[in-house]
């Protein structure tokens, strides 16, 4: 009898834990898109260049306060997985990740008006990308930044 109650208790705990994690799933449509619209669209919206255009003339676009477009799922994922692997992570990081050297990314400041808001929004981005995928690596090694491994790429979540 004790074994039956133990099994029921374990099953109940697993059900609660899994239902909580499903409710906590961060998705592009529900969480990331509204965050990008509120915090990033002024410089990275529909009027901004696509990634390829931006890379051809970064100085021109930077002078016009325009970064690469990230107003669609596809545009944003290009800055996470490929071709500009890890760009979002490097720019939004708070400086606490490996390779950051304690220096926040150049876009971290725009995640919110206070440190508390920035940290909350960063947690949302990290949960979306994947807890084991928030790495600052590039697709191919460059300078002190190593290239991403196949195993690291496979851990990227970015649920739509």
N, C-alpha and C positions, 0 to 999 in steps of 0.2 A: 504494500500500500504506500509506504514511504517513497519507493522508487517511482510510483505513478505520479504522486504529487510533485516530486522533484522534476519529472519530465514535463508536467503541465506548467510548472513555474518557469522552467527554462524556455519552453515554447512561447509562453506569454511574454517573457522578457525579449526574446528575439523578435516577436511580432511588433512590440512597441518600438524597439530600436530600429527595425527596418522601416516602419511607417514614419518614424521621425526623420530618418534620412531621406526618404522619398519627398516628404514635405519640405525638406531643406534644399532639394536640388536647385542649383542655380542654372538658369537657362538664358540664352541670348534674348529671346523675346520678352521674357518676364522681368529679367534683372539687368542685363548688360545694355540692351538697346536704350532703355530709359536713362541709364547712367551716362552713356555716351552722348545722348541728346542733351542732357542737362549740363554736362561738364566739358565736353569735347567738341561739340558740333560747330561752335563759332570758328574754329580753326581747321577742323577735320571733317566738315560736313559735305553736302552734295556739291557745293561750289569749289571744293578743293580738288587738287589734281589726284589722279589715281597714282598708285605706287610707282609705276614705271615712269610716268611724267615727272613726278617728284624727284626721283633718283637722277633724272637727266639734268635737272637744274635746281638743285636744293637751295642754292644761295638766293635765287630769284624768288622762290616761293617763301623762304624763311623771311625775306625782307617784306613780303606782303602778308606776313603772319598766317601763312597757309602751310599746313603739314599734309601728309598723305591722307587721302580720304579714308574714313573708317565708319561711315554711316550705314554700311551694309554688313551683313554677316560675312560674306565672301571677302570684302575688303579688310575687315578686321582679322580674319583668320590668316590672311597672308602675312600679317605682322606677328603672328604667333608661331605657326608651323613652317610655312614656306611661301614665298622665297626669302622673306626678311625675317628669318627665324629668330625668335626671342626679342624682337624690337619692342613690343608692348611691355614685356617683362622688364627689359632694361630701362625703359623710360618711365614706367609707373612705379618701379621698386622704391621702397623707403630707405634703402641703403643697408638693410640688415641681411640681405641674401648673400650667399657665397658669390664672390667676384665683384661685389658692389664696393668693397673697400670702405664701407661706412658712409658713402656718398649717395644720397637719393638721386633717382633718375630725374632728368630735366622736366618731366611732365607730372611728377609726383605732387608738386604744389597745387596743381589744378584739380586734384581729386576732391577738394573740399575747402571750405573757409576756415576750418579748424583742424588741429591734429586729430582730434577724435573722429571727425567726419572723413578725413583722408584715410585713416586707418580702417574705418568701417567699409569704405568704398574699395580700398585695396583688398580687404578680406573677401569681398564679393568677387572681384576679378580673379583672385587666387583660387577661390572655390570653383569658379567657372573653368579656368584653364586646367585645374587639377592640382591637388595639394602636392603631388610629387613632380609636377611639371613646371612649377614656377622657377625656372632656371634661366640664367642670363646668357646661355650659350648661343652662338651663331650657327648657321647651317654648316659653314666651314670655318675652321679656326682662323682668327685674325688677331694679331698682337697677343695680348694676355688673355683673350677670350677664346676658350676652346670650342671646337665644333661639337654639335649635339650628336648623341649616339642614337642608334636605331631604337634602343630600349627606352630612352628618354622621349623620343618622338611618339612612341606607341602609348605613352602615359597621358598624352594631351587629351582632355575631355571635350571642351568647348561645345556643350550640348546646345542644340538649336531650340 
